[in-house]
Amino acid sequence: MFLERFIQYIQHEKRYSPHTVSAYRSDLEQFFQFLNFPEVTVSQPAEISFHHIRSWMVHLMEDITARSVNRKIATLRKYFKFLMREGLVHYNPASKIQSPKSIRHLPIVVEDEKLSAMLNDGETFSHDFAGTRDKLVIEILFGTGIRLAELVGLKETDINLYEGTIKVLGKRNKERIIPVNHELKVLLESYITLKKSENFHNISLTLIVTNKGMEAYPKFIYLIVQKYLSYISTQDKKSPHVLRHTFATSLLNRGADLNAIKELLGHANLSATQVYTHNSVERLKSIYKQAHPKA
């Protein structure tokens, strides 16, 4: 089904992130597996029709959300667009598929006042290397709004302490510069010095490392965030992305321009940033309800 050719294309020509490439591969492998069911046997891309994709979509809706289905259909659209470019098929059967409507949930955030209090209490985080590193992880995610993958890929050379900025490599290898606040700048300086004093055998240029000096990995960061957010929040979701949402919502609530937030987050389109305005409106409604005599 020319899967590997497609994967090479999105890896090297489109420069998709490893996470995105993995998701595309998984989606297509699931689809090909479905096509080999006894009642839906297909061996070549040109044999795949709108009805095959529609059947898969109905099959998926039994187990996963509409949002997840939409992502998989988007994968198929991209895949068939590539096959058309290569002259392997003459039309895109996924182009006729109508995406199921999905409920768009508001971004989950934590109270920034509680988060700031925890970061400043001087007790939550130990003062050794591990504690300093953990605090830095929370401070960076909350203070810059970068993604988990961007934090994992952050190198010491991306930190400019003189300018007070960090250089982030985002989706599709797009770089952006993000300013850091004074407290984060001081913490970065302290952490880098402490990291050097650990004298790890495997010297890594990656900023965040494990207790043994190995490069941090997504699950490692996730567990750090989960641990500390559990101190201030009872909500089920306690992920690095929650801190990204909290960063954006906090800026918006304090009057930051939506376009500026878009640039800081590295969003390609303003529509992706506008979801945070709903959180802001809900906050205003809550304040109005509590404060107005006729609310």
Secondary structure as GFF3:
##gff-version 3
##sequence-region A 1 295
A	DSSP	alpha_helix	3	8	.	.	.	ID=ss1
A	DSSP	pi_helix	9	13	.	.	.	ID=ss2
A	DSSP	alpha_helix	18	35	.	.	.	ID=ss3
A	DSSP	beta_strand	36	37	.	.	.	ID=ss4
A	DSSP	beta_strand	40	41	.	.	.	ID=ss5
A	DSSP	three_ten_helix	45	47	.	.	.	ID=ss6
A	DSSP	alpha_helix	50	61	.	.	.	ID=ss7
A	DSSP	alpha_helix	66	85	.	.	.	ID=ss8
A	DSSP	three_ten_helix	93	96	.	.	.	ID=ss9
A	DSSP	alpha_helix	112	120	.	.	.	ID=ss10
A	DSSP	alpha_helix	129	144	.	.	.	ID=ss11
A	DSSP	alpha_helix	148	152	.	.	.	ID=ss12
A	DSSP	three_ten_helix	156	158	.	.	.	ID=ss13
A	DSSP	beta_strand	159	160	.	.	.	ID=ss14
A	DSSP	beta_strand	165	169	.	.	.	ID=ss15
A	DSSP	three_ten_helix	171	173	.	.	.	ID=ss16
A	DSSP	beta_strand	175	179	.	.	.	ID=ss17
A	DSSP	alpha_helix	182	197	.	.	.	ID=ss18
A	DSSP	alpha_helix	218	229	.	.	.	ID=ss19
A	DSSP	alpha_helix	240	253	.	.	.	ID=ss20
A	DSSP	alpha_helix	258	265	.	.	.	ID=ss21
A	DSSP	alpha_helix	270	291	.	.	.	ID=ss22
###
